[in-house]
Amino acid sequence: MASTVLQFHDVSVVRDGNTILDSVDWSVASDERWVILGPNGAGKTTLLQIAAAAMHPTSGTADVLQEALGKVDVFELRPMIGFASTAMARKIPRNETVLDVVLTAAYSVTGRWNEEYESIDLRRAQRVLSEWGLEGFADRRFGSLSDGEQKRVQIARSVMTDPELLLLDEPAASLDLGAREELVGLLGGYAASTASPAIVMVTHHVEEIPVGFTHAMLLRKGAIVTAGPLAEALTAENLSETFGMTIELTETDGRYAARAV
């Protein structure tokens, strides 16, 4: 039976008098795969930061993995959350080997120092690299990789510890068409596995939604326009309201495309 991994009740975030999130109610179950869409400044990344136990709401309550933020040691909670983002990638040393980038997730550090790893950690890291199409990359330097390869390494790192919740902040941003399609295909395969954790992915583009994602939330100016099963929430009408223009939406074999009319 699916458990609840995220539960937000009346969550708001206010900074310098500006409302970034406005009274958000949201629940995510362990077998759900969510995509969060919205224009720049809608509050998507802030929502993900709270889900990652990296930020507390100004008001309201946020339960992450059934622990209430503000009443739990977040340093014990965070290792159970996989998180891949551009901000996280900037912390990875450019000369770090790909194997070490993934391996160091076991200690929640971004650079190899004097940690000791067991053979089971090495085997796990190598298996995760293989699962994300990175066979033969173990000895490559992170800084020498293409954008697409770096994105896959970041995701491999985020699942290294077998998390209970996986958060992805614009994983396909800046990728060319080929790299995007490769990554979206890998994410779709991962999402389809019953062994995979709950997934929440932020994106700007419906074209980046992998097949197999189950739910969508659309945000505008910090407030939820709609949230629910993908087929119900992701409509041309809801996208038009979210982005403030008339949007045409098409779907083919579980993949979406949108354009302004």
N, C-alpha and C positions, 0 to 999 in steps of 0.2 A: 504493500500500500504506500502511495506517495506521501511524503511528509512535506511540511511547509518549510522552505529555506529562507524566504524573505517575507516579512510582514510589516508594511508601512501603514501607520494610522495617523491621518491629519498632519503629515510631515511637511514642514515649511523651513526654508532656509532664507534668511535675510542678511545681507551684507551691506554696510554703509547706507542703510535705508532702502536698498534695492531688494525686491523680492525675487529670488532666484528659483525657488520652488514654492508652490502655493497650494497648501492643503492636499497633499498627495496621499491617496489611499491605494494600496497595491499589495497583491499577494502573489508569490511565485512558489509553485510546488516542485518537488525534486525531479519530476519527469517532464517538466516543461522547458521549452526553448523559446526565449523571448527576443524580439528585436525592438529597439527603441528608436523612433524616428522623430525628427523635428528640425526646424531651421536653426542656424547659429544663434546661441544665446537662449535656447529654449529650456536649458537646465539638464540636458541629457548627461553630461559628464559629472555634474554635481550629484545627480541621482546615483550614478555608478560609484562615486566616491563614498557615499553613505553605505551602499550595498557592500563595499569593500572594507567597511569598518575603518575607513581613513578619515571620515568626517562625521561629526554629530549634527543632527538637525537643530535648528534654532528652537523649534517647538514641534510637538507631536512625538510619537514613539516609533522607533525602528528596531525590529527584531531581526537579527541576522543569524541564521542557523540556530534558531530558537533561543537566542541569547539577546537580551535587551541592551542596546548601546547605552553606555552610561552606567551600567551595572555589571559589566563583564570586563575582564582583562583582554583588551583587544590584541595584545601580543600573543595570547594563546589562541585567539580566534582567527587571526589573519593567515596562519599557515594552512588552514582548511579552505582557503579561498584562493583560486587561481585568478591572476589579474594580468592582462596584457594590454599595454597602452604605449603611445609614443613617449609619454613622460617617463615611463618605466624603462623604455629602450635607451633613453639618453643616459641612464645611470650605468649601463653596461659598458665596461672598458672596451675600447675598439680593438685592442690587441688580445682580448680573451679568446681562447679557443671555443668553438661551438659546443664541444662536449662539456667544457667547464661552465659555460653560460647556463646550460640545462642542469648540470650536476649541482651547482651552487644553490639552486632552488631548495634543496633539501635542508639548507641552513638559513634560508631566507636572506642570503647575501648576494651581491651582484659582482663580486670579484673573488677569485680564488686566492686564499691566504694560507693558513696553516691547518685548515680543517682536514679531518681524516674521514674518508669515505669507505664504506664496505663494498664488497664485490656485488652485493645485491643492488646497491645504488648505481654502480657502473652499468650493470645489466639493464636496469630500469631506464637509465638515461639513453643507452644505445637503442633500446626497443622503442622509446618515445620518438627518437630521431627518425627511426625507420618508418614509424606510423605517419609522420608528417613529411614524408618524401625527402628526407635529408640523409639518406644513406651515403656514406663516403665523405660527409661534411665534418666529422668529429674533430679533425685536426686543423680545419680552416679557421682563420681569424674572423671574428664577428664583423669587424670593420671592412673586410674585403668582400662581403656578401652583397648581392643585389637587394633592393628594397623588398622584393617578394620573398627572398630567402631569409632575410632578417625577420620579417613578419612571422614566418613559419617557425623560426627558432624561438621567437618570443612566446608563441602559443605552446610549443613543445615544452618550454621552461614552465609555463603556467600550469601544465597538466602533470608535470614531473612528480608532484607530491600526492597525486591521486585526490584532488580536491573534491569537496562536496558542492562547490559552487564555482562556476567559471564565468568571469566577467571579461568582455572583450570591447575595448574602446576603439572604434573605427579600424578594425583589423585590415581592411582592404584599402585604406586611404593611401593615395599616391601611387598605387600599383597600376601598371599598364594592363591592357585587356587580357593578355595571356596569363600574367601572374595573378590577376584578380580571379579569373575563372578557375585556375588551379587551386587557389586558396578556398574559394567558395565551394568547390567540389570536395575538398578535404574536410571542410567544416560540416558539409552536409552528411558525409559518411560518419563523422564523429557524432553528430547530433542524432543519427539514426540508431546508434548503439544504446541498448538498455543499460549498459554498464557506465555510460557517461553521466556526469553530474548535470544538475540544472545549469542552463546557459542563459546569460543575458548579454546581448550584443548591441552596441550603439552604432548606428550608421546614418549617413545622410541620404543614402540612395537605395531605393527598393531593388535595384538590380543586384545588390550585394547580399540579399537575403537568401541563405542557402535553402535548398529543398529539405523538408523535414522540420523546419522551425514551426512552432505550434501557436505562438501568441505574438501580439504586437501591442505596443503602447505608442500613441502619438502625443507629443508634447508641444505646446505653444505658450511662450511667455511664462514658463514655469508651471503651467496647469495642464492637467490631462484633458485632451480632446476626446480620446476614446482609449480603452484598453480591454483586451479580451482575446478570444480565439482569432487566429490570423484571418480567416475568411470573412469574419464579421467586422473586425476592426480596420483591416486594410482595404478600404474602398476609395474610389475616386472622390466621392463626396467628403469623406473624412480627410483625405490628403489635401483637398482644395481648401478646407477650413484651416488645416494645420499650417499650410504654407502661404495662405492668403492670395491664392490665384487659382484659376480653373485648371485642374489637372485631369488628364486622361490616363487611366491605368489599364494595362493589359497583363494577362497571365497565360503562360504557355508551359505545360508540363511542370508546374510547380515553381516556375521562375517568373519574376515580375519585371515590368518595365513601365516607366512613367514619363510623360512629357506634358508641357504646358500647352493648352489649347488656345 
